[in-house]
Amino acid sequence: MGDLGEFDSSFIQALEHRPKPNATEAQGIPLIDLSPISCHEDVETNSETDAASIEELVKQVGSACKNWGFFQVINHGVPLDRRQRIEAVAREFFAQSLEEKRRVKRDEVKIMGYYDREHTKNVRDWKEVFDFGVEDPTLVAASTDPDDDSVAYWTNQWPEYPPKFRETCEEYTRDVGKLIMKLMELIALSLGLQAKRFHEYFKDQTSTIRLNYYPPCPSPELALGVGRHRDNGVLTVLAQDEVGGLQVKRRTDGEWIGVKPTPGAFIINVGDIMQVWTNEAYRSAEHRVVVNSVKERLSIPFFLNPAHYTEVKPLEELIDEEHPPKYGPYVWGKFQVIRKRSNFIKLNVDNIQIDDFRIAP
């Protein structure tokens, strides 16, 4: 049962949010082959042949972002052994005693590290996590006060065991970091923008990577590994093992549908910041994770987030008289600090959301 202790009422979802025993499996989820760009540093090219295949890729990515909010990619250029190694050290780390894992425990001061009491929508998740920043240290807003410009630093905590844990995580970060910026270039082109339009936002990125471990659950019909939510950053690149458990809410009917793991693929999903930047041309996908009573599951999301001082608002190129802005501006760093605070305090209300900045029509 892992180290989550006894199954108690803190894990129990409200009746309407409990998983159905036989969820529909998703049909037609876009599976995009990134071969045309997997060997390039970026998506810009001089070859006409490459240009045609990249144009096709741009169309596929745009269609997936618009119609689904998520898609899978194959032939993405991240070596398989990178992924196998990070999965191996993650399993070794989570297999340790609770006492060992808590040597790198996360708290209100040390934001990165191990944690096993996270809540989503104010219900405890059946999971253990280990978080680390892509930039170390990560430069963040020090307070939620709009008039306070002071900054703080989130520093990674690295366990002594497994021995190559840090090195393996950092190698994985570099490779997936390159992939995610190529995806951002494809998305920019799909919106009619310059390929590197988004790059300026990530000079002091606040991106994080999380190792999620879901132990077998004694009551999988009552709990969730992660409750329903939308990612509040820009884009997420998710590696999941063969066990599966990710479900996405279908827009047409609100039904929860399972995303079957594709060997070697990454799942990409649009986050809330992208929804605001594109003025809802691309919308974030609501998703959750179901658990089972037999098999443990591992997943590794890379959450792409901009610099803390980024003012998030619809891009000027995408608004005009016919497409007025749907959101007022907000400062990402302040938003992020408020969200992080809720990881340690159980709220009786929903956390801050982008809907709080929506402009009434």
matplotlib code that plots the C-alpha trace (Angstrom):
import matplotlib.pyplot as plt

x = [0.0, 3.0, 3.5, 0.2, -1.0, -4.5, -7.2, -9.4, -12.2, -9.7, -9.2, -12.9, -14.2, -17.8, -20.2, -20.3, -16.5, -15.8, -14.4, -16.7, -15.7, -15.7, -14.5, -14.7, -11.3, -10.5, -10.8, -9.1, -6.7, -4.2, -0.9, 1.7, 4.9, 7.6, 10.2, 10.6, 11.9, 13.4, 17.0, 16.7, 17.6, 14.4, 11.6, 13.1, 14.6, 15.9, 15.0, 11.7, 11.1, 11.5, 9.3, 6.4, 6.6, 6.9, 3.9, 1.9, 3.1, 2.0, -1.5, -1.7, -0.5, -2.9, -5.9, -5.0, -4.7, -8.0, -10.1, -8.7, -6.4, -4.0, -2.3, 0.5, 3.9, 6.2, 9.7, 10.2, 14.0, 14.2, 16.2, 14.3, 17.1, 16.8, 13.2, 14.0, 16.7, 14.6, 11.8, 14.3, 15.7, 12.1, 11.0, 14.1, 13.5, 9.8, 10.6, 12.6, 11.2, 9.1, 11.8, 14.3, 12.0, 11.1, 14.8, 14.0, 10.4, 8.7, 7.2, 6.2, 9.9, 11.4, 9.0, 10.8, 11.1, 9.1, 5.4, 2.6, -0.3, -1.3, -4.9, -6.7, -10.0, -9.6, -9.6, -6.4, -4.8, -3.7, -0.1, 3.4, 5.4, 8.9, 9.2, 12.3, 12.8, 14.1, 16.1, 18.0, 17.5, 14.1, 13.5, 9.9, 7.7, 8.3, 4.7, 1.1, 1.0, 0.7, 2.8, 5.6, 8.3, 10.7, 11.8, 12.6, 14.5, 13.2, 16.2, 16.1, 16.5, 18.3, 18.3, 21.5, 19.9, 19.6, 23.3, 22.7, 19.2, 20.2, 22.3, 19.6, 16.9, 19.0, 19.8, 16.1, 15.3, 17.7, 16.3, 12.6, 13.3, 14.5, 11.4, 9.0, 10.5, 10.2, 6.5, 6.1, 7.5, 5.0, 2.2, 3.3, 3.4, -0.1, -1.4, 0.2, 3.0, 6.7, 8.2, 10.1, 7.3, 7.0, 10.7, 11.0, 8.7, 11.1, 14.3, 13.8, 11.3, 9.6, 9.1, 9.0, 9.2, 7.3, 7.8, 4.3, 4.0, 0.6, 0.7, -2.0, -5.2, -7.4, -10.5, -9.9, -13.7, -13.7, -10.4, -8.4, -4.6, -5.2, -8.6, -10.0, -8.0, -6.5, -2.8, -2.3, 0.9, 1.7, 2.2, 2.7, 4.8, 3.9, 5.7, 3.5, 4.3, 2.4, -0.2, -2.3, -4.8, -5.0, -8.5, -9.5, -12.9, -14.4, -15.7, -18.6, -20.4, -18.4, -17.6, -14.3, -12.3, -9.2, -6.0, -4.3, -0.5, 1.4, 4.8, 7.5, 5.1, 4.7, 1.3, 1.1, -1.6, -2.4, -2.4, -4.4, -1.7, -1.9, -5.7, -5.3, -2.5, -4.5, -7.8, -9.4, -8.4, -6.7, -8.2, -6.8, -8.0, -9.6, -8.1, -7.6, -5.9, -7.6, -5.9, -6.2, -5.9, -3.2, -0.5, 1.6, 1.9, 4.5, 4.2, 6.5, 5.1, 7.2, 5.2, 6.4, 5.9, 7.1, 9.2, 7.5, 7.3, 5.3, 2.0, -0.3, -2.9, -4.2, -1.5, -2.0, -1.6, -4.7, -7.2, -9.1, -12.6, -14.1, -12.0, -11.9, -9.8, -11.6, -9.2, -7.8, -4.1, -2.5, 1.1, 2.1, 4.4, 1.7, -0.8, 1.8, 2.5, -1.2, -1.6, 1.5, 0.2, -2.9, -0.7, -0.1, -3.4, -6.7, -9.0, -12.8, -13.1, -11.7, -8.2, -7.5, -8.3, -7.9, -11.7, -11.2, -9.7, -12.3, -13.8, -17.7, -19.0]
y = [0.0, 2.3, 4.8, 6.7, 4.9, 3.6, 4.5, 7.0, 9.5, 12.2, 10.3, 9.8, 11.7, 13.1, 10.7, 12.7, 12.6, 9.0, 7.0, 4.7, 1.0, 0.8, 4.1, 4.6, 4.4, 7.4, 7.0, 9.3, 11.1, 12.8, 10.9, 13.2, 11.9, 14.5, 12.9, 16.0, 18.0, 15.4, 16.0, 19.8, 22.2, 24.2, 24.0, 26.6, 25.0, 26.0, 22.8, 22.8, 19.2, 19.9, 23.0, 21.0, 18.3, 20.9, 22.8, 19.6, 19.1, 22.7, 21.9, 18.7, 20.4, 23.3, 21.0, 18.9, 22.0, 23.5, 20.4, 18.3, 20.4, 17.4, 15.0, 12.3, 12.6, 9.9, 10.1, 13.1, 12.9, 12.1, 8.9, 6.0, 5.2, 8.7, 7.9, 4.4, 5.7, 8.3, 5.8, 3.4, 5.9, 7.1, 3.6, 3.1, 6.4, 5.7, 2.1, 3.5, 3.8, 6.8, 8.0, 8.0, 9.8, 12.4, 13.5, 15.6, 16.5, 19.5, 22.2, 25.9, 26.9, 24.1, 24.0, 21.3, 17.6, 14.7, 15.0, 12.5, 14.7, 16.7, 17.7, 18.5, 20.3, 19.9, 16.0, 14.1, 12.4, 8.8, 9.4, 10.3, 13.0, 14.3, 17.8, 19.6, 22.8, 23.0, 26.0, 25.6, 27.8, 28.9, 32.7, 33.3, 36.0, 36.2, 37.2, 37.4, 41.2, 42.9, 45.8, 43.7, 43.2, 41.1, 37.7, 34.4, 31.3, 27.7, 25.4, 21.7, 19.1, 15.9, 12.6, 10.7, 7.6, 6.4, 7.5, 8.9, 10.4, 14.0, 13.4, 11.3, 13.8, 16.7, 14.7, 14.0, 17.7, 18.9, 16.6, 17.1, 20.9, 20.9, 19.0, 21.3, 24.4, 22.8, 22.2, 25.8, 26.8, 24.5, 26.0, 29.6, 28.8, 27.2, 30.5, 32.5, 33.9, 33.9, 30.5, 31.9, 34.2, 32.5, 32.2, 35.5, 34.3, 31.5, 33.3, 32.9, 30.0, 28.6, 25.2, 22.1, 18.4, 16.0, 12.3, 10.8, 7.5, 5.9, 2.8, 0.1, 1.5, -0.6, 1.3, 2.6, 3.1, 5.8, 7.7, 9.3, 9.5, 13.1, 14.8, 16.6, 19.7, 21.7, 22.4, 26.1, 26.6, 26.8, 23.3, 19.9, 17.0, 13.8, 10.4, 7.6, 4.0, 1.1, 0.8, 3.7, 5.7, 9.1, 10.2, 13.3, 15.0, 14.8, 18.3, 17.1, 15.3, 15.7, 12.0, 10.9, 8.8, 6.8, 7.6, 4.3, 4.5, 4.4, 2.9, 5.6, 8.4, 11.6, 13.1, 16.8, 19.0, 22.6, 24.6, 27.6, 30.1, 29.0, 29.3, 32.9, 33.7, 32.4, 34.1, 30.6, 29.6, 26.7, 25.6, 23.6, 20.1, 18.9, 15.6, 13.3, 10.1, 6.9, 4.2, 0.5, -2.1, -4.3, -2.3, 0.6, 3.4, 6.0, 9.2, 12.1, 15.5, 18.4, 21.6, 24.5, 27.8, 31.3, 33.7, 34.9, 38.5, 37.5, 39.4, 36.8, 38.2, 37.5, 38.1, 41.4, 39.6, 37.5, 40.2, 42.7, 44.2, 40.9, 39.0, 41.2, 39.9, 37.4, 37.7, 40.6, 40.5, 38.7, 38.3, 34.6, 34.7, 36.0, 33.4, 30.7, 31.6, 31.5, 28.1, 26.6, 27.8, 25.6, 22.5, 22.9, 24.3, 22.6, 25.2, 25.2, 26.9, 26.3, 27.7, 30.7, 30.0, 31.8, 32.2, 34.8, 37.0, 36.4, 39.5, 39.5, 39.6]
z = [0.0, -0.2, 2.6, 2.4, 5.6, 6.1, 3.6, 5.4, 4.6, 3.5, 0.3, -0.5, -3.5, -3.6, -5.3, -8.6, -8.9, -8.2, -11.1, -13.0, -13.1, -16.9, -18.3, -22.1, -23.8, -25.9, -29.6, -32.1, -29.8, -32.1, -32.4, -34.0, -35.5, -34.9, -37.1, -39.4, -36.4, -34.1, -35.4, -35.6, -32.8, -33.7, -36.3, -38.8, -41.9, -45.3, -47.1, -49.2, -48.4, -44.7, -45.0, -46.4, -43.7, -41.0, -42.4, -42.1, -38.5, -37.7, -39.0, -37.0, -33.8, -34.3, -34.9, -31.8, -29.6, -30.9, -30.8, -28.0, -25.8, -25.7, -28.0, -28.1, -29.8, -31.1, -32.7, -30.5, -30.2, -26.5, -26.2, -24.8, -22.3, -20.8, -19.9, -18.7, -16.4, -14.8, -14.3, -12.7, -10.2, -9.4, -8.5, -6.4, -4.6, -3.8, -2.7, 0.3, 3.8, 4.6, 7.0, 4.2, 1.7, 4.3, 4.6, 1.4, 2.5, 1.0, 3.2, 3.2, 3.0, 1.0, -1.9, -3.8, -2.7, -1.5, -0.4, 0.3, 1.5, -1.5, -2.1, -5.4, -5.1, -1.3, -1.4, -0.7, -3.7, -3.5, -4.5, -3.5, -5.4, -5.8, -7.3, -8.6, -10.5, -14.1, -13.1, -9.8, -8.0, -9.4, -9.1, -7.8, -6.3, -2.5, -1.6, -2.9, -2.3, -5.8, -4.6, -3.2, -5.9, -3.7, -4.9, -3.4, -4.6, -4.6, -4.4, -5.3, -2.6, -3.9, -2.0, -1.4, -2.6, -5.4, -6.1, -9.7, -8.9, -9.5, -12.6, -14.2, -13.5, -14.9, -18.1, -18.6, -18.0, -20.7, -23.3, -22.6, -22.2, -25.9, -27.0, -25.2, -26.8, -30.3, -29.4, -28.4, -31.9, -33.6, -31.6, -32.3, -36.1, -35.9, -34.5, -37.3, -35.1, -35.4, -34.4, -31.5, -30.3, -26.9, -26.1, -24.3, -21.5, -20.5, -19.8, -16.1, -16.3, -13.2, -14.8, -12.6, -13.1, -10.9, -10.3, -9.4, -7.7, -7.3, -5.0, -5.3, -3.7, -1.5, -2.5, -6.1, -6.6, -4.0, -4.5, -7.3, -7.8, -8.8, -8.7, -11.6, -12.6, -15.4, -15.5, -14.7, -16.6, -20.3, -21.6, -20.0, -21.4, -19.6, -19.6, -18.2, -17.8, -19.3, -16.4, -17.5, -15.4, -17.0, -17.9, -19.9, -19.8, -23.3, -24.3, -26.3, -23.5, -20.3, -20.1, -18.6, -21.1, -20.5, -22.4, -23.2, -22.9, -26.3, -25.8, -26.0, -26.6, -24.6, -23.8, -24.4, -22.8, -23.1, -19.9, -18.6, -19.6, -23.2, -23.0, -21.9, -24.4, -27.3, -26.0, -25.9, -29.5, -27.6, -24.3, -21.5, -21.0, -17.7, -16.6, -13.6, -12.6, -11.5, -9.5, -9.2, -6.4, -8.0, -9.8, -8.9, -11.5, -12.3, -14.3, -15.0, -16.0, -17.1, -16.3, -18.6, -16.7, -17.6, -15.6, -12.4, -13.6, -16.7, -17.1, -18.5, -20.9, -24.4, -27.0, -28.9, -32.3, -31.5, -30.4, -32.4, -32.6, -33.6, -31.0, -27.9, -24.9, -22.8, -19.8, -17.8, -17.0, -14.0, -12.9, -13.0, -10.0, -7.7, -9.0, -8.6, -4.9, -4.1, -5.7, -4.0, -0.6, -0.9, -1.1, 2.7, 3.8, 3.2, 1.7, 2.1, -1.3, -4.7, -5.3, -7.5, -11.2, -14.5, -14.5, -11.7, -14.4, -17.1, -18.6, -18.6, -22.2]

ax = plt.figure().add_subplot(projection="3d")
ax.plot(x, y, z, "-o")
ax.set_aspect("equal")
plt.show()
